[in-house]
């Protein structure tokens, strides 16, 4: 029994260790925390890469998910997030658009698309995303608060 536990620890520990820096600040809506409910190990690995700010690694982990299921809204949203953080705003916009076509009220996608608009100086469009979040989850949800703060800082 002890040998099995050691083997399990040796195999899983590298995936569980995240940096001690405030990397979770890049995940204000808690995508990393929802990993336990996902059946895809690739999505869990992608979230770990995002937490470690390894966006190229996250993209590589998300590609097989989207190849198997191009309608996985969480994977599309995370792919958009990773592409944006990796500097490819056009690719990010494409993934966010696909995700919102499938689920127009997806909280993470609406927040992340709003962040893209702030980053590209399109504050009116960011405020539209904020309006969707307000309608969907109110003004007290994390997605609304994070995007509202980002918009306020940009004004």
C-alpha positions in Angstrom: 0.0 0.0 0.0 2.8 2.5 0.8 4.5 1.8 -2.5 1.3 2.6 -4.4 0.9 5.9 -2.5 4.5 6.9 -3.3 4.1 6.1 -6.9 0.8 8.0 -7.0 2.5 11.0 -5.3 5.4 10.9 -7.7 3.1 10.9 -10.7 0.6 13.5 -9.6 2.8 15.9 -7.6 4.3 17.7 -10.6 0.8 18.5 -11.8 -0.3 19.8 -8.5 2.6 22.1 -7.7 1.9 25.7 -8.8 4.2 28.7 -8.4 4.3 30.5 -5.1 3.8 33.8 -7.0 0.4 35.3 -7.3 -0.3 33.5 -10.5 -3.9 33.0 -9.6 -4.4 36.7 -10.1 -4.7 35.8 -13.8 -7.7 33.6 -13.0 -10.2 35.9 -11.3 -13.2 33.8 -12.1 -11.9 30.6 -10.7 -11.4 28.5 -13.8 -8.5 26.8 -12.0 -10.7 25.9 -9.1 -13.3 24.1 -11.2 -10.8 21.6 -12.5 -12.2 18.9 -10.1 -15.6 18.8 -11.9 -14.1 18.3 -15.4 -13.6 14.8 -16.8 -10.8 15.8 -19.2 -7.3 15.5 -17.9 -6.2 17.9 -20.7 -8.5 20.6 -19.3 -7.0 20.1 -15.8 -3.5 20.3 -17.3 -4.4 23.4 -19.3 -5.6 25.1 -16.1 -2.4 24.2 -14.4 -0.4 25.7 -17.3 -2.5 28.9 -17.1 -1.9 29.1 -13.3 1.8 28.9 -14.0 1.4 31.5 -16.8 2.6 29.0 -19.4 0.1 29.9 -22.1 1.8 28.0 -24.9 1.5 24.9 -22.7 -2.2 25.6 -22.1 -2.8 26.0 -25.8 -1.1 22.7 -26.5 -3.2 21.0 -23.8 -6.5 22.6 -25.1 -5.9 21.6 -28.8 -6.8 17.9 -28.3 -10.0 18.8 -26.4 -11.2 21.1 -29.1 -10.2 18.5 -31.8 -12.5 16.0 -30.0 -15.2 18.4 -29.1 -15.2 21.8 -30.9 -18.3 22.8 -28.9 -16.7 22.6 -25.5 -17.4 26.1 -24.3 -15.0 26.0 -21.3 -12.2 24.8 -23.6 -13.0 27.5 -26.2 -13.0 30.2 -23.5 -9.7 29.0 -22.0 -8.2 28.8 -25.5 -9.2 32.4 -26.1 -7.8 33.4 -22.7 -4.5 31.6 -23.4 -4.2 33.0 -27.0 -4.9 36.5 -25.6 -2.3 36.2 -22.9 0.1 34.7 -25.5 -0.3 37.9 -27.5 -2.7 36.8 -30.3 -5.7 39.0 -30.0 -7.2 37.9 -33.3 -7.1 34.2 -32.4 -8.5 35.0 -28.9 -11.4 36.9 -30.5 -12.2 34.0 -32.7 -12.4 31.5 -29.8 -14.4 33.9 -27.6 -16.9 34.4 -30.5 -17.3 30.7 -31.0 -17.8 30.2 -27.2 -20.5 32.9 -27.1 -22.3 31.6 -30.1 -22.7 28.4 -28.1 -23.4 30.0 -24.7 -24.1 33.8 -24.9 -24.2 34.0 -21.1 -20.9 32.2 -20.3 -19.5 34.2 -17.5 -15.8 33.6 -18.1 -16.0 34.2 -21.8 -17.9 37.5 -21.3 -15.4 38.7 -18.8 -12.4 37.6 -20.9 -13.8 39.2 -24.1 -14.4 42.4 -22.1 -10.7 42.3 -21.0 -9.7 41.8 -24.6 -11.7 44.9 -25.5 -10.1 46.9 -22.7 -6.6 45.8 -23.9 -7.4 46.9 -27.4 -8.9 50.3 -26.4 -12.5 49.3 -27.2 -14.1 50.4 -24.0 -17.6 50.7 -25.3 -17.5 47.1 -26.3 -16.0 46.1 -22.9 -18.9 47.9 -21.3 -21.4 45.9 -23.4 -19.8 42.7 -22.0 -20.1 44.2 -18.5 -23.8 44.7 -19.2 -24.2 41.1 -20.1 -22.5 40.1 -16.9 -24.7 42.4 -14.9 -27.8 40.8 -16.4 -26.5 37.3 -16.0 -24.9 37.3 -12.6 -25.5 40.7 -11.1 -22.9 43.2 -9.8 -21.6 41.0 -7.0 -20.2 38.1 -9.0 -16.4 38.0 -9.5 -16.6 38.2 -13.3 -18.5 41.5 -13.1 -16.3 43.0 -10.4 -13.0 42.1 -12.2 -14.2 43.5 -15.5 -15.7 46.6 -13.9 -12.4 47.3 -12.1 -10.4 46.9 -15.3 -12.7 49.2 -17.2 -12.5 51.8 -14.5 -8.7 51.7 -14.4 -8.6 52.2 -18.2 -10.9 55.2 -18.2 
